[in-house]
Amino acid sequence: MTASLYIHIPFCVSHCDYCDFYSEIASKADCAGSRLLDTYVETLKRELDFVFDFYKLPSVPTLYIGGGTPSVLGRKGLEAILLHLSGLLESWPVEVTVEANPESADRDILAMLKDRGVNRLSLGIQSLNEASRRSVRRSGTVAQCLTALELASDFFPHAFSVDLMAGLPFQTAAGLCDDITIVLASGADHVSLYALILEESTPLAEQVRSGQKVLPSEEEAEDIWLAGRNALTLQGLLPYEVSNFALPGRESRHNMRYWRMESWVGCGPGASSTLIDEPLGRGKRYTNRADLAAYLAWDGKGLPPGEEEVLDRNTLLKESLMMGFRTIQGPDETLFEGRFHQPISALIPQTLGRWRSRGLLQENRLALTAEGLLLLNSFLVDAFQELEQQGL
């Protein structure tokens, strides 16, 4: 079978107050080379051995190492993973991305990544406003961010992405545009611009409820994000997904496989695998338990502790529409029709007609316009209601 590979590194040097992703704190002692990180790498290598045999993966088209903060593993840990993969793969992936945070993305690590076949870097900058960073306990400093951008330009010229966030405390539209100017001047060819989402379980949500922290209003946050979108577009980075912008030809191949609902395998605690049976239009999803202790205690027999979900035809069909319409290209119509034996135009003709008449659907393909993407949730509500009327 063909599937992309995602590897989750569940460690951070600290937790940002807005983040609800699964990660564990790695102390300075851990980062210096304690048994915890070494044990994690060895367990991960054992899982890779198992899943490559279990899913019969001779090679993978794309590889993404994310987190957490993968660079917390240091040169030794990351190199061990990449070397192990080189022994498992019959051919190296066409795209290999590793996430890094500025405070741990040093010259030694980046040089090793390049030497070991990584051809794309993703830097978690989020903001170049010191007050905004401190207010959400974002690790690292602006100075470290600027140094990391210089290093990324040296080792991955025009082959690195930067994460930025809109709606942070103390942030303005002009400030975000200034950040974008600096990021693009460094040579980034891809930017993920995320709107801050206040997750209920996070410290930031509690701080906002108690009045300790003040965020931009909903309208202000939207204006900040739109200003960022416009600044990116003016510089030639086109929106190709709800939150992602790239120079033409520099889109993330790995993420495009997610949005097309093509198969992928995930390794590490909290990682998810989704395997699609194309002829039957069904799939299975297996999610490793987000529990580091349980993962490290795994005996290597069977998959690590986790849960399996069966994706029946209707569930997979809706997920394929939901993910595909996130992109400016829309769902892959050939792939969709081959998978479900029905064209999209026959499944939601009324929704497509209404949105096209409003000028929010592209004329030459089944995809939302850039303005239509801002209303994606409303489009999906209309589409799913039409499907439900058909018993789907």
C-alpha positions in Angstrom: 0.0 0.0 0.0 1.0 3.7 -0.3 0.8 5.9 2.7 2.6 8.9 4.0 4.3 8.9 7.4 3.9 11.2 10.3 6.1 10.9 13.4 5.1 12.7 16.6 7.7 13.9 19.1 5.6 14.7 22.2 8.1 16.9 24.0 8.2 20.7 24.6 10.4 22.8 26.9 7.3 24.5 28.1 3.6 24.5 27.4 2.2 27.6 25.6 -1.0 28.8 27.4 -3.1 28.5 24.2 -2.1 25.0 23.2 -4.2 21.9 23.7 -2.1 19.5 21.7 -0.6 16.5 23.5 2.9 17.0 24.7 5.1 16.4 27.8 7.5 18.8 29.3 11.2 18.0 28.7 13.4 19.5 31.3 16.8 21.0 30.6 18.3 17.8 31.9 16.1 15.8 29.5 17.2 17.9 26.6 20.9 17.4 27.6 20.5 13.7 27.0 18.7 11.9 29.8 17.4 8.3 29.5 13.8 9.6 28.9 14.5 10.9 25.4 16.8 8.0 24.6 14.1 5.6 25.7 11.5 7.4 23.6 13.7 7.2 20.5 14.2 3.5 21.0 10.5 2.9 21.5 9.7 4.9 18.4 12.2 2.9 16.3 10.4 -0.3 17.5 7.1 1.1 16.4 8.5 2.0 13.0 9.7 -1.5 12.6 6.3 -2.9 13.5 4.2 -0.6 11.3 6.4 -0.9 8.2 5.9 -4.7 8.4 2.2 -4.5 9.5 1.1 -2.1 6.8 3.6 -3.4 4.2 5.2 -0.1 3.5 8.2 -0.4 1.2 8.4 3.4 0.9 6.4 6.5 1.7 5.8 9.5 -0.6 6.1 12.1 2.2 7.5 12.2 5.7 6.7 14.7 8.4 8.2 14.8 11.9 6.2 17.1 14.1 5.2 17.7 17.7 5.5 18.9 20.3 8.9 20.1 19.4 11.0 17.6 17.5 14.2 19.7 17.8 14.0 19.1 21.6 15.5 15.7 20.8 18.7 17.3 19.7 21.0 16.2 17.0 21.5 12.8 18.4 17.9 11.8 18.7 16.7 13.2 15.4 19.7 11.7 13.6 18.9 8.3 15.1 15.4 8.4 13.8 16.4 9.5 10.3 19.1 6.8 10.1 16.7 4.2 11.2 14.2 5.2 8.5 16.9 5.1 5.9 17.3 1.4 6.7 13.6 0.7 6.4 12.8 2.6 3.2 13.5 1.3 -0.3 13.5 4.9 -1.5 13.7 8.2 0.2 10.5 10.3 0.3 10.2 13.2 -2.1 9.3 15.6 0.7 10.8 15.3 4.2 9.7 18.0 6.7 10.9 18.5 10.3 9.4 21.0 12.7 11.7 23.1 14.9 11.3 25.9 17.4 13.8 28.8 17.3 15.2 28.1 20.8 16.4 24.6 19.9 17.0 25.0 16.1 20.8 25.5 16.2 23.3 25.3 13.4 24.4 21.7 14.4 20.9 20.3 14.2 20.0 22.0 10.9 23.3 20.9 9.3 22.6 17.3 10.3 19.0 17.4 9.1 20.1 18.6 5.7 22.8 15.9 5.5 20.3 13.2 6.4 17.9 14.0 3.7 15.5 16.5 5.2 14.5 19.0 2.4 12.0 21.1 4.2 11.9 22.9 7.6 8.9 24.2 9.5 9.7 26.9 12.0 7.3 27.7 14.9 7.7 31.5 15.1 4.1 32.5 15.9 4.9 36.1 16.6 7.9 38.5 16.6 6.2 40.7 19.3 7.9 40.1 22.6 4.9 41.2 24.6 2.6 38.8 22.7 5.0 35.9 23.2 5.4 36.5 26.9 1.7 36.9 27.4 1.0 33.3 26.2 4.3 31.9 27.6 5.7 31.1 24.2 9.2 29.7 24.7 12.1 31.5 23.1 12.8 35.2 22.4 12.4 37.4 19.4 16.2 37.5 19.1 16.2 33.7 18.9 13.5 33.8 16.3 15.5 36.1 14.1 18.6 33.9 14.5 16.6 30.8 13.5 15.3 32.6 10.4 18.9 33.3 9.4 19.9 29.7 9.9 16.9 28.4 8.0 17.8 30.6 5.1 21.4 29.3 5.2 20.5 25.6 5.4 17.1 25.5 3.7 17.1 28.4 1.2 13.6 28.9 -0.1 12.6 25.5 1.4 11.2 26.4 4.8 7.8 27.3 6.2 7.0 29.5 9.1 4.0 29.3 11.5 2.4 32.6 12.5 -0.6 33.3 14.7 -3.3 36.0 14.5 -5.3 37.2 17.5 -2.7 37.1 20.2 -2.7 39.6 23.1 -1.0 43.0 22.3 -1.1 42.1 18.6 -2.2 44.6 15.8 -2.7 44.2 12.1 0.3 46.4 11.4 2.4 44.3 13.8 1.5 41.1 12.0 2.3 42.6 8.7 5.7 43.7 10.0 6.3 40.1 11.1 5.4 38.8 7.6 7.7 41.3 6.0 10.6 40.0 8.1 9.7 36.3 7.6 9.5 36.7 3.8 12.7 38.7 3.6 14.4 35.7 5.2 13.4 33.5 2.3 10.4 31.6 3.6 8.4 30.1 0.7 5.4 29.0 2.8 3.5 30.4 5.8 0.8 28.9 7.9 -1.2 31.7 9.4 -3.5 30.4 12.1 -6.2 32.3 13.9 -5.9 31.9 17.6 -8.6 29.5 18.9 -9.4 29.8 22.6 -9.7 26.2 23.6 -11.7 25.8 26.8 -9.3 23.5 28.6 -6.2 25.8 28.2 -4.7 28.2 30.7 -5.3 31.1 28.3 -9.0 30.4 28.3 -9.1 30.5 32.1 -7.0 33.7 32.2 -9.4 35.4 29.7 -12.5 34.3 31.7 -11.0 35.6 34.9 -9.9 38.9 33.3 -6.2 38.3 33.7 -5.6 38.5 30.0 -7.3 40.5 27.3 -7.5 39.3 23.7 -8.4 41.4 20.6 -12.1 41.3 20.0 -13.5 38.8 17.6 -13.8 41.6 14.9 -10.3 42.9 15.7 -8.8 39.3 15.5 -10.6 38.8 12.1 -9.2 42.1 10.8 -5.7 41.1 12.0 -5.9 37.7 10.2 -7.3 39.3 7.0 -4.5 41.9 7.0 -2.0 39.1 7.2 -3.7 37.2 4.4 -3.5 40.3 2.2 0.1 41.0 3.0 1.1 37.4 2.1 -0.9 37.5 -1.1 0.7 40.8 -2.2 4.1 39.1 -1.7 3.1 36.2 -4.0 2.3 33.6 -1.4 -1.1 32.5 -2.5 -3.8 30.9 -0.2 -4.0 27.2 -1.1 -5.8 26.1 2.0 -7.8 27.8 4.8 -4.7 28.7 6.8 -1.8 28.0 4.4 0.0 30.2 1.9 2.8 29.3 -0.5 4.7 30.5 -3.5 3.4 28.5 -6.6 4.8 25.0 -6.5 5.9 25.2 -2.8 2.7 23.9 -1.2 3.2 21.2 1.4 2.8 17.8 -0.3 2.4 16.0 3.0 -0.5 18.2 4.1 -2.1 17.9 0.7 -2.3 14.2 1.2 -4.3 14.8 4.4 -6.6 17.2 2.7 -7.2 14.6 -0.1 -7.8 12.0 2.5 -5.1 9.8 1.1 -3.6 7.1 3.4 -1.1 8.0 6.1 0.5 6.2 9.1 1.2 8.0 12.3 3.7 6.9 15.0 4.2 8.1 18.5 1.7 8.8 21.3 -1.3 10.7 20.1 -0.5 10.1 16.5 -3.3 8.9 14.2 -3.2 6.6 11.1 -5.9 6.6 8.5 -5.9 3.9 5.9 -8.2 4.1 2.9 -9.6 1.2 0.9 -10.1 3.0 -2.4 -12.1 0.4 -4.3 -14.6 0.0 -1.4 -14.7 3.7 -0.4 -14.1 2.9 3.2 -11.3 3.2 5.7 -9.9 2.5 9.2 -8.4 5.0 11.6 -6.1 4.0 14.5 -5.1 6.6 17.1 -2.3 5.9 19.5 -3.2 6.8 23.1 -1.9 10.2 24.1 -0.1 8.7 27.1 3.7 8.7 27.1 4.0 6.2 30.0 1.7 3.7 28.2 3.6 4.2 25.0 7.0 3.6 26.6 5.6 0.5 28.4 4.4 -1.0 25.1 5.8 -4.5 24.7 6.0 -4.3 20.9 3.3 -6.9 20.3 0.6 -5.5 18.1 0.0 -1.8 17.7 0.8 0.5 20.6 -2.1 1.2 23.0 -4.8 3.1 21.2 -8.3 3.0 19.6 -9.5 1.9 16.2 -12.4 3.5 14.3 -14.1 2.2 11.2 -14.8 4.8 8.6 -17.9 3.6 6.7 -18.8 4.9 3.3 -20.9 7.8 4.5 -18.4 8.9 7.1 -15.5 8.8 4.7 -17.5 10.6 2.0 -18.2 13.5 4.4 -14.6 13.6 5.6 -13.4 13.7 2.0 -15.7 16.6 1.2 -14.8 18.4 4.5 -11.1 18.1 3.9 -11.1 18.6 0.2 -13.0 21.8 0.2 -10.5 23.3 2.7 -8.2 23.8 -0.3 -8.3 26.3 -3.1 -8.2 23.4 -5.6 -11.2 21.7 -4.0 -11.5 17.9 -3.7 -9.7 15.8 -6.3 -12.8 15.0 -8.4 -11.2 12.0 -10.1 -10.1 10.5 -6.8 -13.5 11.2 -5.2 -15.4 9.6 -8.0 -13.1 6.5 -8.1 -13.5 6.1 -4.3 -17.3 6.6 -4.1 -18.5 5.9 -7.7 -20.4 9.1 -7.7 -19.4 12.6 -8.8 -19.6 15.4 -6.3 -21.8 17.4 -8.6 -24.5 14.7 -8.4 -24.3 14.5 -4.6 -24.7 18.2 -3.6 -26.0 20.0 -6.7 -28.2 22.4 -4.9 -25.4 23.5 -2.5 -23.0 24.0 -5.4 -25.6 26.0 -7.4 -26.4 28.3 -4.5 -22.7 29.0 -3.7 -21.8 29.5 -7.3 -24.6 32.0 -7.8 -23.2 34.0 -4.8 -19.8 34.1 -6.5 -18.2 32.0 -3.8 -17.6 28.9 -5.9 -15.0 28.9 -8.7 -16.3 28.8 -12.2 -13.9 26.3 -13.6 -13.8 23.7 -10.8 -15.6 22.5 -7.7 -13.7 24.6 -5.2 -14.5 27.6 -3.1 -13.0 31.0 -4.0 -10.5 32.7 -1.6 -13.5 34.6 -0.1 -15.6 31.5 0.0 -13.0 29.7 2.1 -13.7 32.3 4.8 -17.2 30.8 5.0 -16.1 27.1 4.8 -18.1 26.0 7.8 -21.4 27.5 6.4 -20.7 25.8 3.1 -20.2 22.4 4.8 -23.4 22.8 6.8 -25.3 23.3 3.5 -23.6 20.4 1.9 -24.1 18.0 4.8 -27.8 18.9 5.1 -28.2 18.1 1.4 -26.5 14.8 1.9 -28.7 14.0 4.9 -31.8 14.7 2.9 -30.6 11.8 0.7 -30.1 9.5 3.7 -26.3 9.9 3.6 
